[in-house]
């Protein structure tokens, strides 16, 4: 039976291999949540996530024969990088099967660590089936992303570090995909400090553990559709769920909107880049899904987010906050009228990003032109001031 002692042994083996990541109190998020919020910054870990812990612990325990045959794994990205890094360090050949839609940054990083990458399927579960097929052909040792004693023990070292850094922690909030991280953390923490509450968080689009916990039996979801690709898993592991059902106090879900808002907030307020899976715990705290009060540690499990994707989150967040707006109006089709419109906007202290001017559009009256202007503003109130100012000057403007 896996125990806290296994986690402690893993912790000793990982010294000098991984970073002991910071546990930082956030004054901003504490004020917003009504409790002392601490961020366990595994996004600053080697390979950009906690996954190196379990991967290394598994690979260090391979027999010489297993090492010679190499390892294979299935992953949406973070486990892939963890296995690739650990295998390179142990001089073991690694094959990683990743979903075809895996973020390019994660695919590139995995190959950069020396692993052979095979792209297959739409999500983790498809990649897992392909990896099993290859494993049967090659005889490589399968390094499961979560349902493995050595992997669970390695991930549990995150919990040990939290207890060491914050002895009076009252609750730990953990992202859940297949359950390896929360199983290891819950096992270690509950055996050493049983009063500490352990809360798991999933995306509404991939709630298998949430459903399973409520019925105390493993449930499978037909789909796992969420922007948090690192936790898009249709079914928890047998080993992980048995630990979760016994030790975890509660599991909650958050929607993708809350996850995206949290990614943007962490980037802007804490100056940290966090992926969707890494943001779910803090999203649950900030949205009142976790009981308030005490000292709450949120595990920021990873920071491997595609820069193109984060740019979309930023753009969307700016629009929602009223800081990016597109307006349209009609102006007279004669020299100087566009300049006059832009002068009014300048006086209202908005920053012009883009201007579109068309006088031949089908619905535009002869002698007039339609103008669409993208603006950068301070906030929603500033946008209202701009619209009022334009109307004062006789423009019939509207937001589109």
Secondary structure, 3 states (H helix, E strand, C coil): CCCHHHHHHHHHHHCCCCCCCCEEECHHHHHHHCCEEEEEEHHHCHHHECHHHHHHHHHHCCCHHHHHHCEEEEECCHHHHHHHHHHHHCCCCEEEEECCCCCHHHHHHHHHCCCEEEECCCCHHHHHHHHHHHHHHHCCEECCCCCCHHHHHHHHHHHHHHHHHCCCCCEEEEECCCCHHHHHHHHHHHHHCCCCEEEEEEECCCCHHHHHHHHCCCCECCCCCCCCHHHCCCECCHHHHHHHHHHCCEEEEECHHHHHHHHHHHHHHHCCCCCHHHHHHHHHHHCCCCCCCCEEEEEECECCCCHHHHHHHHHHHHHHCCCEEEEEEEEECCCCHHHHHHHHHHHCCCEEEEEEEECCCCCCCCCEEEEEEEEECCCHHHHHHHHHHHHHCCCCCEEC
